[in-house]
Amino acid sequence: MGETRNDGLQPLLSRLTESKHAIECARMQFNEATDPNAIDEIIYRWIAEEKRFQTLIRTAREQHITIEGLRWYWHQTDPYAPSNL
């Protein structure tokens, strides 16, 4: 069978969801961390995950993928919030 345009949608959506969750986890860990070494490690993971998320968003846009009805719990200062894109 031929590959349809939506064949890659579910894996991409899963990776976006995982990445967004990892960003939120890093944000929460950062808010709770007190050890300077832990803070450095959290920041490193947070930045790396934001880069991954940005790449996934770019991939979706390049493939003209839009997902109606998808809801994220965006923090108002999140640079990836729909109102900030």
MDTraj code that builds the backbone (N, CA, C; nanometers):
import mdtraj as md
import numpy as np

residues = "MET GLY GLU THR ARG ASN ASP GLY LEU GLN PRO LEU LEU SER ARG LEU THR GLU SER LYS HIS ALA ILE GLU CYS ALA ARG MET GLN PHE ASN GLU ALA THR ASP PRO ASN ALA ILE ASP GLU ILE ILE TYR ARG TRP ILE ALA GLU GLU LYS ARG PHE GLN THR LEU ILE ARG THR ALA ARG GLU GLN HIS ILE THR ILE GLU GLY LEU ARG TRP TYR TRP HIS GLN THR ASP PRO TYR ALA PRO SER ASN LEU".split()
xyz = np.array([
    [0.0834, -0.1183, 0.0000],
    [0.0000, 0.0000, 0.0000],
    [0.0874, 0.1240, 0.0000],
    [0.0363, 0.2283, -0.0630],
    [0.1093, 0.3539, -0.0675],
    [0.1039, 0.4272, 0.0652],
    [0.2012, 0.5086, 0.0859],
    [0.2090, 0.5863, 0.2095],
    [0.1241, 0.7120, 0.1942],
    [0.0406, 0.7403, 0.2907],
    [-0.0407, 0.8617, 0.2860],
    [0.0288, 0.9722, 0.3624],
    [-0.0204, 1.0918, 0.3412],
    [0.0401, 1.2075, 0.4054],
    [0.0305, 1.2014, 0.5574],
    [-0.0714, 1.1358, 0.6088],
    [-0.0927, 1.1313, 0.7535],
    [-0.0217, 1.0150, 0.8215],
    [0.0499, 0.9310, 0.7436],
    [0.1186, 0.8168, 0.8043],
    [0.2164, 0.8596, 0.9130],
    [0.2804, 0.9729, 0.8954],
    [0.3779, 1.0197, 0.9927],
    [0.3196, 1.1069, 1.1014],
    [0.1889, 1.1283, 1.0980],
    [0.1267, 1.2198, 1.1937],
    [0.1322, 1.1679, 1.3368],
    [0.0947, 1.0424, 1.3587],
    [0.0898, 0.9905, 1.4957],
    [0.2272, 0.9878, 1.5621],
    [0.3321, 0.9396, 1.4932],
    [0.4645, 0.9454, 1.5575],
    [0.5079, 1.0885, 1.5881],
    [0.4797, 1.1804, 1.4966],
    [0.5161, 1.3201, 1.5198],
    [0.4380, 1.3765, 1.6375],
    [0.3093, 1.3482, 1.6429],
    [0.2271, 1.3948, 1.7541],
    [0.2766, 1.3371, 1.8860],
    [0.3144, 1.2104, 1.8860],
    [0.3674, 1.1477, 2.0081],
    [0.4963, 1.2153, 2.0527],
    [0.5852, 1.2425, 1.9577],
    [0.7116, 1.3085, 1.9924],
    [0.6874, 1.4503, 2.0428],
    [0.5926, 1.5219, 1.9815],
    [0.5593, 1.6568, 2.0296],
    [0.5057, 1.6518, 2.1722],
    [0.4169, 1.5576, 2.1979],
    [0.3581, 1.5439, 2.3315],
    [0.4649, 1.5085, 2.4346],
    [0.5521, 1.4141, 2.4008],
    [0.6610, 1.3760, 2.4919],
    [0.7543, 1.4934, 2.5185],
    [0.7851, 1.5675, 2.4142],
    [0.8763, 1.6806, 2.4284],
    [0.8144, 1.7899, 2.5147],
    [0.6878, 1.8210, 2.4897],
    [0.6197, 1.9237, 2.5696],
    [0.6148, 1.8813, 2.7162],
    [0.5895, 1.7534, 2.7403],
    [0.5867, 1.7024, 2.8775],
    [0.7250, 1.7151, 2.9426],
    [0.8294, 1.6829, 2.8687],
    [0.9658, 1.6933, 2.9220],
    [1.0012, 1.8377, 2.9556],
    [0.9553, 1.9317, 2.8737],
    [0.9786, 2.0742, 2.9020],
    [0.9085, 2.1137, 3.0310],
    [0.7839, 2.0710, 3.0463],
    [0.7087, 2.1031, 3.1679],
    [0.7730, 2.0399, 3.2909],
    [0.8208, 1.9172, 3.2791],
    [0.8890, 1.8513, 3.3917],
    [1.0152, 1.9270, 3.4302],
    [1.0923, 1.9670, 3.3303],
    [1.2151, 2.0425, 3.3582],
    [1.1822, 2.1749, 3.4257],
    [1.0763, 2.2399, 3.3807],
    [1.0354, 2.3673, 3.4411],
    [0.9994, 2.3474, 3.5887],
    [0.9239, 2.2411, 3.6172],
    [0.8854, 2.2143, 3.7562],
    [1.0069, 2.1779, 3.8414],
    [1.0974, 2.0962, 3.7863],
    [1.2180, 2.0585, 3.8598],
    [1.3051, 2.1803, 3.8871],
    [1.3146, 2.2685, 3.7903],
    [1.3929, 2.3907, 3.8074],
    [1.3365, 2.4741, 3.9222],
    [1.2046, 2.4837, 3.9284],
    [1.1408, 2.5631, 4.0335],
    [1.1627, 2.5051, 4.1726],
    [1.1886, 2.3753, 4.1803],
    [1.2068, 2.3088, 4.3094],
    [1.3534, 2.2874, 4.3469],
    [1.4428, 2.2942, 4.2515],
    [1.5838, 2.2596, 4.2753],
    [1.6545, 2.3642, 4.3610],
    [1.7454, 2.3161, 4.4451],
    [1.8265, 2.4059, 4.5275],
    [1.9764, 2.3817, 4.5090],
    [2.0130, 2.2619, 4.4662],
    [2.1539, 2.2276, 4.4464],
    [2.2037, 2.2886, 4.3150],
    [2.3114, 2.3675, 4.3195],
    [2.3620, 2.4318, 4.1967],
    [2.3938, 2.3337, 4.0838],
    [2.4483, 2.2170, 4.1175],
    [2.4775, 2.1178, 4.0135],
    [2.3495, 2.0643, 3.9504],
    [2.2495, 2.0403, 4.0323],
    [2.1208, 1.9936, 3.9800],
    [2.0571, 2.1001, 3.8915],
    [2.0671, 2.2254, 3.9331],
    [2.0113, 2.3354, 3.8543],
    [2.0781, 2.3418, 3.7170],
    [2.2099, 2.3296, 3.7140],
    [2.2820, 2.3308, 3.5861],
    [2.2348, 2.2178, 3.4950],
    [2.2201, 2.0993, 3.5508],
    [2.1781, 1.9833, 3.4722],
    [2.0355, 2.0011, 3.4203],
    [1.9484, 2.0541, 3.5035],
    [1.8095, 2.0779, 3.4631],
    [1.8034, 2.1806, 3.3503],
    [1.8799, 2.2863, 3.3629],
    [1.8821, 2.3895, 3.2586],
    [1.9301, 2.3296, 3.1266],
    [2.0328, 2.2476, 3.1325],
    [2.0855, 2.1832, 3.0123],
    [1.9772, 2.0986, 2.9447],
    [1.9070, 2.0149, 3.0237],
    [1.8000, 1.9313, 2.9687],
    [1.6849, 2.0156, 2.9151],
    [1.6503, 2.1218, 2.9878],
    [1.5401, 2.2092, 2.9493],
    [1.5687, 2.2734, 2.8128],
    [1.6875, 2.3285, 2.7974],
    [1.7247, 2.3933, 2.6713],
    [1.7272, 2.2911, 2.5576],
    [1.7847, 2.1744, 2.5838],
    [1.7907, 2.0710, 2.4800],
    [1.6507, 2.0284, 2.4372],
    [1.5616, 2.0145, 2.5326],
    [1.4251, 1.9722, 2.4999],
    [1.3491, 2.0817, 2.4260],
    [1.3735, 2.2068, 2.4606],
    [1.3103, 2.3160, 2.3862],
    [1.3578, 2.3173, 2.2414],
    [1.4861, 2.2888, 2.2197],
    [1.5393, 2.2803, 2.0830],
    [1.4723, 2.1655, 2.0076],
    [1.4568, 2.0518, 2.0758],
    [1.3901, 1.9368, 2.0133],
    [1.2466, 1.9726, 1.9762],
    [1.1748, 2.0368, 2.0674],
    [1.0363, 2.0751, 2.0425],
    [1.0281, 2.1719, 1.9244],
    [1.1174, 2.2676, 1.9215],
    [1.1209, 2.3651, 1.8125],
    [1.1443, 2.2950, 1.6779],
    [1.2329, 2.1976, 1.6757],
    [1.2592, 2.1216, 1.5536],
    [1.1356, 2.0431, 1.5101],
    [1.0660, 1.9826, 1.6050],
    [0.9444, 1.9082, 1.5728],
    [0.8353, 2.0002, 1.5187],
    [0.8213, 2.1179, 1.5778],
    [0.7233, 2.2157, 1.5287],
    [0.7596, 2.2567, 1.3862],
    [0.8863, 2.2828, 1.3630],
    [0.9314, 2.3215, 1.2289],
    [0.9011, 2.2102, 1.1285],
    [0.9266, 2.0854, 1.1673],
    [0.8979, 1.9713, 1.0802],
    [0.7493, 1.9656, 1.0464],
    [0.6648, 1.9845, 1.1460],
    [0.5201, 1.9834, 1.1225],
    [0.4799, 2.0948, 1.0265],
    [0.5342, 2.2119, 1.0454],
    [0.5016, 2.3242, 0.9571],
    [0.5488, 2.2982, 0.8146],
    [0.6693, 2.2441, 0.8002],
    [0.7227, 2.2146, 0.6666],
    [0.6367, 2.1123, 0.5934],
    [0.5745, 2.0230, 0.6685],
    [0.4873, 1.9213, 0.6097],
    [0.3420, 1.9689, 0.6035],
    [0.3201, 2.0954, 0.6395],
    [0.1862, 2.1563, 0.6384],
    [0.0883, 2.0774, 0.7252],
    [0.1378, 2.0302, 0.8376],
    [0.0543, 1.9548, 0.9306],
    [-0.0059, 2.0515, 1.0312],
    [-0.1359, 2.0481, 1.0394],
    [-0.2058, 2.1226, 1.1437],
    [-0.2946, 2.0231, 1.2174],
    [-0.3096, 2.0436, 1.3436],
    [-0.3880, 1.9514, 1.4246],
    [-0.4960, 2.0322, 1.4944],
    [-0.6163, 2.0218, 1.4434],
    [-0.7283, 2.0950, 1.5013],
    [-0.7691, 2.0322, 1.6341],
    [-0.7995, 2.1153, 1.7291],
    [-0.8510, 2.0676, 1.8561],
    [-0.7457, 2.0231, 1.9560],
    [-0.6185, 2.0280, 1.9186],
    [-0.5129, 1.9893, 2.0124],
    [-0.4974, 2.0989, 2.1164],
    [-0.5005, 2.0616, 2.2397],
    [-0.4896, 2.1595, 2.3479],
    [-0.3663, 2.1292, 2.4311],
    [-0.2860, 2.2321, 2.4514],
    [-0.1709, 2.2243, 2.5407],
    [-0.2020, 2.3127, 2.6601],
    [-0.1393, 2.2845, 2.7686],
    [-0.1486, 2.3723, 2.8833],
    [-0.0264, 2.4625, 2.8791],
    [-0.0398, 2.5732, 2.8079],
    [0.0715, 2.6642, 2.7850],
    [0.0865, 2.7606, 2.9013],
    [0.2074, 2.7826, 2.9405],
    [0.2388, 2.8880, 3.0351],
    [0.2372, 3.0180, 2.9566],
    [0.1857, 3.1250, 3.0131],
    [0.1693, 3.2499, 2.9380],
    [0.2998, 3.3053, 2.8819],
    [0.4137, 3.2708, 2.9410],
    [0.5416, 3.3208, 2.8902],
    [0.6100, 3.2216, 2.7963],
    [0.5449, 3.1090, 2.7692],
    [0.6038, 3.0068, 2.6834],
    [0.6182, 3.0597, 2.5410],
    [0.7404, 3.0605, 2.4870],
    [0.7605, 3.1137, 2.3516],
    [0.6916, 3.0309, 2.2443],
    [0.6484, 2.9084, 2.2774],
    [0.5823, 2.8234, 2.1792],
    [0.4304, 2.8282, 2.1915],
    [0.3803, 2.9078, 2.2834],
    [0.2361, 2.9223, 2.2961],
    [0.1800, 2.9753, 2.1646],
    [0.0625, 2.9274, 2.1259],
    [0.0062, 2.9699, 1.9978],
    [0.0004, 3.1209, 1.9795],
    [-0.0247, 3.1947, 2.0840],
    [-0.0323, 3.3405, 2.0713],
    [0.1045, 3.4036, 2.0494],
    [0.2130, 3.3293, 2.0775],
    [0.3484, 3.3822, 2.0612],
    [0.4150, 3.3362, 1.9319],
    [0.3483, 3.2517, 1.8543],
    [0.4083, 3.2015, 1.7299],
    [0.3801, 3.2945, 1.6152],
])
top = md.Topology()
chain = top.add_chain()
for i, resn in enumerate(residues, 1):
    res = top.add_residue(resn, chain, resSeq=i)
    for name in ("N", "CA", "C"):
        top.add_atom(name, md.element.get_by_symbol(name[0]), res)
traj = md.Trajectory(xyz[None], top)
